[in-house]
Amino acid sequence: MKKLAYLLFPALLIHATADAAEWSGYTGLEFRGFTQTATEPRQDHVTNTSFVIETEFYHDWDNGDQSIAFVPFFRLDENDSDRTHFDIRELTYLKVADNWELRLGIRKVFWGVTEFQHLIDIVNQTDLVENIDTEDKLGQPMINFASINDWGTVDFFIMPYFRERTLPGPQSRLRFIPELVAGRAQYESSAKEKHVDLAVRYSHYFGDWDIGVSHFYGTSREPRPILNRDDPQNPFLIPFYDIINQTSLDLQATKGNMLWKLEALHRSGQGETYNALAGGFEYTFVGIFDSAVDLGVLSEYHYDDRGDAALSIFEDDIAIGARLAFNDVQSSEALMGVVWDRNTGGMFYNIEASRRIGESWLLDLQGRFFIDQKPEDLATAFTRDDYVELFLSYNF
C-alpha cells in the first residue's frame, strides 16, 4: 500500500494549485472512562486518552471529470501502542465519463442498509482498534470500474493487496480473552496478503425500493480465531484468514416516514457454508409534541445459522433503538439502542450523541454497556469493560 501511495502522491503536486486545492479535516482528543477494573491484570487502567487527526485533500480538473482525493489518518494512544497507528483512508484518482467511472488507488466502499450490524459490508478491512462497532475501516487498494446504465450500475472491483485486521494490544481494554494476537496471522492462500480479491455489485432503485446484489471472492476480512496450544499457561488466539465466496443482498424501501431494511448473505469457505440476515424498520415521528425534534424508532432482527459457532455476537438477536434529531443550529442528535441475545439473555446497550459548539467544534458522547454476558457469548470478554467516551474535535 505504501508503494501505491508513493506512486499516486506526485499526481497531487502536479495538478494541485493554491486556488484549486481543498483541505479539510478534524483533530481532537478522546477520553474513555471505564466503570470497573479490567478482567486481566495486564489491562491495568480505568481511563484512556488519545489524540486523533484526519485531513482530506481534494482537487479536481477537466471540468470536474477528473479528481484526486487524499485522506491520511493518525491516532496516538496513551496505553496501547497497537492503537497508535497511521493509515491512508483514501488516496484515489477518479475519472468520470458519460456512462462509466474509473477509480484507482486506496479507498473506502460501504455496502449495506441496517443500523446495528453491517452484515454484508466486506470490501474494506475493519479498523478494530478504533471501535468495536466495526464501522471504522482501513483504506483498501483497488481498481474499481463502474458501468452506469438506465437499468442500474454495475461495479467491478480488483483488490490486489489484503490488509490484516488491526487488533488491540495486551494492555488494551475491549479485546478478546485469550488475546487475538496481531502479527501471527495465518492464511489459507499461499499468496497470503498478495492474493488478488475480486468483487462485483449491481445496484439500482425501483420506485421506493433500493436494491444491491453483490458477490465477493477472496480473503475473508473477518479472521477465524485458532487457539494456540504451544504454551498451556499462556494461551492466545491466532487469526486465520480463509478464502471465501460471499453472495449478498441488501434492500431498502422508503414508504413515507417508514424505512424497511434487509441485508442477507450466503458464505462458503469459512468452515461450514452458512446463511445470515439482518432486517427491520425505522419509523420517524416528525416534530413530536409540536416541536422541531424528530424521533425515529427502529428495530431489527439479526440471525446467523451457525448459532454459537458464529464469529459475530449477532447470531439470534433482537435490537431496538431510538434516534433523536433536534434540528437546531448546533446539529444536536442522539441514538440509543439495546441488543438482546435471545439464547443467553445477554444485553448490549449503546448510547451515541453529538452537538456542535460554535462554528468549528464538535462534542461527541458515547457509552457502551455489557449486561449479563454469559461465558458462551463472544462479548463475555468485555463484561467488565463498560465505558463512557467523550471526544472533542476541531473541524477545519
Buried (B, 14 or more C-beta within 10 A) or exposed (E): BEEBBEEBBEBBEEBBEEEEEEEEBBBBEBBBEBEEEBBBEEBEBBEBBBBBBBBBBBBBEEEEEBBBBBBBBBBBBBBBEBBBBEBBBBBBBBBBEEEBBBBBBBBBBEBBBBBBBBBBBBBBBBBBBBBBBBEBBBBBBBEBBBEBEEEBBBBEBEBEBBBBBBBBBBBBBBBBBBBBBBEBBEBBBEEBBEBBBEBEBBBBEEEEEBBBBBBBBBBBBBBBBBEBEEEEEEEBBBBBBBBBBBBBBBBBBEEEEEBBBBBBBBBBBBEEEBEBBBBBBBBBEEEEEEEEBBBBEBBBBBBBBBEEEBBBBBBBBBBBBEBBBBBEEEEBBBBBBBBBBEEBEBBBBBBBBBBBEEEEBBBBBBBBBBBEBEEEBBBBBBBBBBBBBBBEBBEE
